[in-house]
């Protein structure tokens, strides 16, 4: 049976140029399904990897109790001091606790692709310890801001997406002017932020405390020590979260939304591709009716015909899937975009077309090809030989 099926398949493949239009319908349809599916999930994967890269398991974020994001958290100055002196926090090179009180402010800048409307951007006021807490963050041009002055350093993602953020430019935010003095790169969500001295941010924007405290843990038991101590202090009502857990949680809603959207769009397009494949394969079988009937008359079995038609459908589907994956990779891989994060500010990230996404897209294409080829294959095998010859 297999030998017969391969023989029929060879004849079928040689005749594809004569049936190029129906075959092209299958290939293009499945290429569209795979390309859209891969692109949507590449967006979710890129956003998730950007936020995941931000977190470290040996660093914690301390926020006001019940806050699900830094923007919703507020800590007073005396609370910040208590947190930074808590047990379980590692000491820095200067002997002081390696902790940074940080203030998140939402400002507005003009995007390069939308000159009429502003977009939210994060301004992060930090203490000097913020830099050793994030060793991946490097100043790649200019210099660091000077404490006490209205100076900013900007992430590379901000430079790619927003106007007037180059070194030497003056940025106006909420009625105050700031000078851009440096550019930094961290490879994570901080690339979407502007950094400045926390005390200057407090004075300029009328804030008294901070949004959170970032602290390095002193050994494996540091997390438990710090969390227990802060929970036992009646002056504090805070949540202690590992940085990795915090940023993983920030991607949850976005991943669910994009996953749902990808599923709905893929199902709709897949239904169209299935009907296109059915129509094309029925046409292909009808065009080869006399040929198939002759082969069956000289001894080729119906099972061989089924396998042959299925192989042709799967090869066309696989071709479409590979084409769709290639289109998604060329057009979207490493494409830099910005979207709203959990803090309702712009997060700049790159699409990531991973091998896993490509494989998932090809599996979808193969399944659609199987569904689209099965009924025509069964019809070709079961149709009486005399009927096939008369239809031809």
C-alpha positions as CSV (number, residue, x, y, z in Angstrom):
1,X,0.0,0.0,0.0
2,X,2.8,2.4,0.9
3,X,4.6,1.7,-2.3
4,X,1.5,2.3,-4.3
5,X,0.7,5.5,-2.3
6,X,4.2,6.9,-3.0
7,X,3.8,6.1,-6.7
8,X,0.5,7.9,-6.9
9,X,2.0,10.8,-4.9
10,X,4.9,11.3,-7.3
11,X,2.4,11.5,-10.2
12,X,0.3,13.9,-8.3
13,X,3.1,16.2,-7.4
14,X,4.3,16.4,-11.0
15,X,0.9,17.6,-12.0
16,X,0.7,20.4,-9.4
17,X,2.1,23.0,-12.0
18,X,-1.0,22.2,-14.1
19,X,-3.2,22.8,-11.0
20,X,-1.2,25.8,-9.6
21,X,-4.2,28.0,-8.9
22,X,-6.0,25.7,-6.5
23,X,-2.7,24.7,-4.9
24,X,-1.8,28.4,-4.4
25,X,-5.1,29.0,-2.6
26,X,-4.1,26.4,0.0
27,X,-0.5,27.7,0.4
28,X,-1.5,31.4,0.7
29,X,-4.4,30.7,3.0
30,X,-2.3,28.8,5.4
31,X,0.6,31.2,5.1
32,X,-1.8,34.0,6.3
33,X,-3.1,31.9,9.3
34,X,0.4,31.0,10.5
35,X,1.8,34.5,9.9
36,X,-1.0,36.2,11.9
37,X,-0.9,33.6,14.7
38,X,2.9,33.8,15.0
39,X,3.0,37.6,14.9
40,X,0.4,38.0,17.7
41,X,2.1,35.5,20.0
42,X,5.5,37.0,19.1
43,X,4.2,40.3,20.5
44,X,3.1,38.6,23.8
45,X,6.4,36.7,24.0
46,X,8.5,39.9,23.5
47,X,6.5,41.8,26.1
48,X,6.8,38.9,28.6
49,X,10.5,38.4,28.1
50,X,11.2,42.2,28.5
51,X,9.5,42.2,31.9
52,X,10.9,38.9,33.0
53,X,14.4,40.1,32.2
54,X,13.9,43.0,34.7
55,X,13.5,40.8,37.8
56,X,16.1,39.1,40.0
57,X,15.3,36.5,42.6
58,X,17.8,38.0,45.2
59,X,16.1,41.4,45.1
60,X,12.7,42.3,46.6
61,X,10.2,45.1,46.0
62,X,8.4,46.5,49.1
63,X,5.2,48.3,48.4
64,X,2.2,49.4,50.4
65,X,0.0,46.5,51.4
66,X,-2.6,45.6,48.8
67,X,-0.9,47.4,45.9
68,X,-0.6,45.4,42.7
69,X,1.8,47.9,41.0
70,X,4.3,50.6,41.9
71,X,2.0,53.3,40.6
72,X,-0.7,52.3,43.1
73,X,1.7,52.2,46.0
74,X,2.7,55.1,48.4
75,X,5.2,55.0,51.3
76,X,6.0,57.8,53.7
77,X,9.6,58.9,54.4
78,X,9.7,57.4,57.9
79,X,8.2,54.1,56.5
80,X,10.9,54.1,53.8
81,X,13.6,54.5,56.5
82,X,12.2,51.6,58.6
83,X,12.1,49.3,55.5
84,X,15.7,50.1,54.5
85,X,16.9,49.3,58.0
86,X,15.1,45.9,58.1
87,X,16.9,42.6,58.8
88,X,17.7,40.4,55.8
89,X,18.9,43.3,53.5
90,X,22.5,42.9,52.2
91,X,25.0,45.7,52.9
92,X,26.6,47.5,50.0
93,X,30.3,48.4,49.5
94,X,29.9,51.4,51.7
95,X,28.5,49.3,54.6
96,X,25.0,50.7,54.3
97,X,21.9,48.6,53.4
98,X,21.8,48.0,49.7
99,X,18.3,49.5,49.2
100,X,16.8,52.2,47.1
101,X,13.6,54.2,47.8
102,X,12.1,54.9,44.4
103,X,9.3,57.2,43.3
104,X,7.3,56.6,40.1
105,X,5.8,59.6,38.3
106,X,3.7,59.5,35.2
107,X,4.6,62.1,32.6
108,X,3.7,62.7,29.0
109,X,5.9,62.9,25.9
110,X,5.2,63.0,22.2
111,X,5.7,59.8,20.3
112,X,7.7,59.9,17.0
113,X,4.9,58.1,15.2
114,X,2.1,60.3,16.6
115,X,3.0,63.9,16.7
116,X,-0.5,65.1,17.7
117,X,-1.1,63.1,20.8
118,X,1.1,62.5,23.9
119,X,1.7,59.2,25.6
120,X,2.4,58.3,29.2
121,X,5.9,57.6,30.2
122,X,7.5,56.6,33.5
123,X,9.8,59.0,35.4
124,X,11.6,57.1,38.1
125,X,13.3,58.9,41.0
126,X,16.0,56.8,42.5
127,X,18.6,56.8,45.2
128,X,22.3,56.1,44.4
129,X,21.8,52.4,45.5
130,X,19.5,51.9,42.5
131,X,22.5,51.4,40.2
132,X,24.3,48.6,42.1
133,X,20.9,46.9,42.5
134,X,20.6,46.8,38.7
135,X,24.1,45.8,37.5
136,X,22.7,45.2,34.0
137,X,22.0,48.9,33.6
138,X,24.8,50.7,31.9
139,X,25.2,54.4,30.8
140,X,26.1,54.1,27.2
141,X,26.3,57.8,26.3
142,X,26.7,61.1,28.2
143,X,26.8,60.9,32.0
144,X,24.7,60.2,35.1
145,X,22.4,62.8,36.5
146,X,23.8,65.0,39.3
147,X,21.9,64.7,42.6
148,X,20.0,67.9,43.4
149,X,19.6,69.1,39.8
150,X,16.8,68.6,37.3
151,X,18.7,66.2,35.1
152,X,17.5,63.0,33.4
153,X,19.0,59.9,32.0
154,X,16.8,58.2,29.4
155,X,16.5,54.5,28.4
156,X,17.2,53.5,24.8
157,X,13.6,52.4,24.3
158,X,12.5,56.0,25.1
159,X,14.9,57.4,22.6
160,X,13.6,55.0,19.9
161,X,9.9,55.9,20.5
162,X,9.7,59.5,21.8
163,X,10.7,62.9,20.5
164,X,13.0,65.4,22.1
165,X,14.8,62.9,24.5
166,X,18.3,63.1,23.0
167,X,21.2,64.1,25.1
168,X,21.3,67.9,25.6
169,X,17.6,68.4,24.9
170,X,15.3,70.0,27.4
171,X,12.2,67.9,28.3
172,X,9.2,69.8,29.8
173,X,7.1,67.7,32.2
174,X,4.2,69.0,34.3
175,X,5.4,72.6,34.1
176,X,9.1,72.0,34.9
177,X,12.1,71.8,32.6
178,X,14.6,68.9,32.7
179,X,17.9,68.5,30.9
180,X,18.8,65.1,29.4
181,X,22.4,64.4,30.3
182,X,22.8,60.6,29.6
183,X,21.5,57.5,27.9
184,X,21.3,54.1,29.5
185,X,20.6,50.6,28.4
186,X,19.4,47.7,30.6
187,X,17.8,45.2,28.2
188,X,14.6,45.1,30.2
189,X,11.6,47.3,31.0
190,X,13.7,50.1,32.5
191,X,14.7,50.9,28.9
192,X,11.2,52.5,28.8
193,X,11.9,54.9,31.7
194,X,13.5,58.3,32.5
195,X,15.6,58.3,35.7
196,X,16.4,61.2,38.0
197,X,17.3,61.9,41.7
198,X,14.5,61.0,44.0
199,X,14.7,64.1,46.1
200,X,14.5,66.3,43.1
201,X,11.5,64.4,41.8
202,X,9.8,64.7,45.2
203,X,10.3,68.5,45.3
204,X,9.4,69.1,41.7
205,X,6.3,66.9,41.7
206,X,5.1,67.6,45.2
207,X,5.6,64.1,46.6
208,X,6.5,63.4,50.2
209,X,7.5,59.8,50.1
210,X,8.2,57.1,47.6
211,X,6.3,54.4,45.6
212,X,8.4,51.4,46.6
213,X,11.7,50.3,48.1
214,X,14.0,48.0,46.2
215,X,16.4,45.9,48.4
216,X,19.0,43.2,47.9
217,X,18.5,40.1,50.1
218,X,21.3,38.9,52.4
219,X,21.4,35.2,51.6
220,X,18.8,32.6,51.0
221,X,17.0,33.3,54.3
222,X,17.0,37.0,53.8
223,X,13.5,37.1,52.2
224,X,11.9,35.3,55.2
225,X,13.7,37.5,57.7
226,X,12.7,40.8,56.0
227,X,9.1,39.8,55.4
228,X,8.6,38.6,58.9
229,X,10.2,41.7,60.5
230,X,8.2,44.1,58.4
231,X,4.9,42.2,59.0
232,X,5.5,42.3,62.8
233,X,6.1,46.1,62.8
234,X,2.8,47.8,63.7
235,X,4.0,51.0,61.9
236,X,4.1,49.3,58.5
237,X,1.5,47.7,56.3
238,X,3.5,46.5,53.3
239,X,3.9,43.6,50.9
240,X,7.3,42.1,50.2
241,X,7.6,40.5,46.8
242,X,10.5,39.0,45.0
243,X,11.4,41.1,41.9
244,X,11.0,38.2,39.6
245,X,7.5,37.4,40.9
246,X,6.5,41.1,40.7
247,X,7.4,41.4,37.0
248,X,6.0,38.0,36.1
249,X,2.7,39.2,37.5
250,X,2.8,42.4,35.5
251,X,2.6,40.3,32.2
252,X,-0.3,38.1,33.2
253,X,-3.2,40.3,31.9
254,X,-1.4,41.2,28.7
255,X,-0.5,37.6,28.0
256,X,-4.1,36.4,28.6
257,X,-5.5,39.2,26.3
258,X,-3.1,38.5,23.5
259,X,-3.5,34.7,23.9
260,X,-7.3,35.0,23.7
261,X,-7.1,37.4,20.7
262,X,-4.6,35.0,18.9
263,X,-6.9,32.1,19.5
264,X,-10.0,33.8,18.2
265,X,-8.3,35.2,15.1
266,X,-6.6,31.9,14.4
267,X,-9.9,29.9,14.7
268,X,-11.7,32.3,12.3
269,X,-8.9,32.3,9.7
270,X,-8.4,28.5,10.1
271,X,-12.0,27.9,9.3
272,X,-11.6,29.9,6.1
273,X,-8.4,28.0,5.3
274,X,-10.1,24.6,5.9
275,X,-12.9,25.4,3.5
276,X,-10.3,26.7,0.9
277,X,-8.4,23.5,1.3
278,X,-11.5,21.4,1.0
279,X,-12.5,23.2,-2.2
280,X,-9.1,23.1,-3.7
281,X,-8.5,19.4,-2.9
282,X,-12.0,18.4,-4.2
283,X,-11.1,20.3,-7.4
284,X,-7.7,18.6,-7.6
285,X,-9.3,15.1,-7.1
286,X,-12.0,15.9,-9.7
287,X,-9.4,17.0,-12.2
288,X,-7.5,13.8,-11.7
289,X,-10.6,11.6,-11.6
290,X,-9.8,9.6,-14.8
291,X,-6.2,9.1,-13.7
292,X,-7.3,7.9,-10.2
293,X,-9.9,5.6,-11.7
294,X,-7.4,4.1,-14.2
295,X,-4.9,3.4,-11.4
296,X,-7.6,1.7,-9.3
297,X,-8.7,-0.3,-12.3
298,X,-5.2,-1.7,-12.8
299,X,-4.9,-2.8,-9.1
300,X,-4.1,0.3,-7.0
301,X,-6.1,0.1,-3.7
302,X,-8.4,2.8,-2.3
303,X,-6.2,3.1,0.8
304,X,-3.3,4.1,-1.4
305,X,-5.4,6.8,-3.0
306,X,-6.3,8.2,0.4
307,X,-2.7,8.3,1.6
308,X,-1.6,10.0,-1.7
309,X,-4.2,12.7,-1.4
310,X,-3.4,13.3,2.2
311,X,0.3,13.5,1.5
312,X,-0.3,16.1,-1.2
313,X,-2.6,18.2,1.2
314,X,0.0,18.0,4.0
315,X,2.9,19.0,1.7
316,X,0.9,22.0,0.5
317,X,-0.1,22.9,4.1
318,X,3.5,22.6,5.3
319,X,4.7,24.8,2.4
320,X,2.1,27.4,3.5
321,X,3.1,27.1,7.1
322,X,6.8,27.6,6.4
323,X,6.0,30.6,4.1
324,X,3.8,32.2,6.9
325,X,6.5,31.6,9.5
326,X,9.1,33.2,7.2
327,X,6.8,36.2,6.6
328,X,6.3,36.6,10.4
329,X,10.0,36.4,11.1
330,X,11.0,38.9,8.4
331,X,8.4,41.4,9.2
332,X,8.1,41.2,12.9
333,X,11.1,39.6,14.6
334,X,12.8,42.3,16.7
335,X,10.3,44.9,15.7
336,X,10.4,47.6,18.3
337,X,7.0,48.8,19.6
338,X,5.5,50.3,22.7
339,X,2.3,49.4,24.6
340,X,0.6,50.2,27.9
341,X,2.0,48.2,30.8
342,X,0.3,47.5,34.1
343,X,1.2,51.0,35.3
344,X,-0.6,52.5,32.3
345,X,2.7,53.8,30.9
346,X,4.4,52.9,27.7
347,X,6.6,49.9,27.8
348,X,9.0,49.6,24.8
349,X,9.8,46.0,23.7
350,X,10.6,43.9,20.7
351,X,8.6,41.2,19.0
352,X,10.2,37.8,19.4
353,X,9.5,35.1,16.8
354,X,10.9,32.0,18.7
355,X,11.4,28.5,17.4
356,X,8.6,27.3,19.7
357,X,6.1,29.8,18.0
358,X,7.2,28.6,14.6
359,X,6.6,25.0,15.5
360,X,3.2,25.8,16.9
361,X,2.3,27.6,13.7
362,X,3.4,24.7,11.6
363,X,1.4,22.3,13.7
364,X,-1.7,24.4,13.1
365,X,-1.0,24.4,9.3
366,X,-0.5,20.6,9.3
367,X,-3.8,20.0,11.2
368,X,-5.7,22.3,8.8
369,X,-4.1,20.4,5.9
370,X,-5.2,17.1,7.3
371,X,-8.8,18.3,7.9
372,X,-8.9,19.9,4.4
373,X,-7.6,16.8,2.6
374,X,-9.4,14.0,4.5
375,X,-12.9,14.2,2.9
376,X,-11.6,14.6,-0.7
377,X,-9.3,11.7,-0.1
378,X,-12.1,9.5,1.2
379,X,-14.3,10.5,-1.7
380,X,-11.6,9.7,-4.3
381,X,-11.1,6.3,-2.7
382,X,-14.8,5.3,-2.4
383,X,-16.1,6.7,-5.7
384,X,-16.9,3.8,-8.1
385,X,-14.5,3.5,-11.0
386,X,-17.2,3.7,-13.6
387,X,-18.6,6.8,-12.0
388,X,-15.2,8.5,-12.0
389,X,-14.7,7.7,-15.6
390,X,-18.2,9.1,-16.5
391,X,-17.6,12.3,-14.4
392,X,-14.3,12.9,-16.2
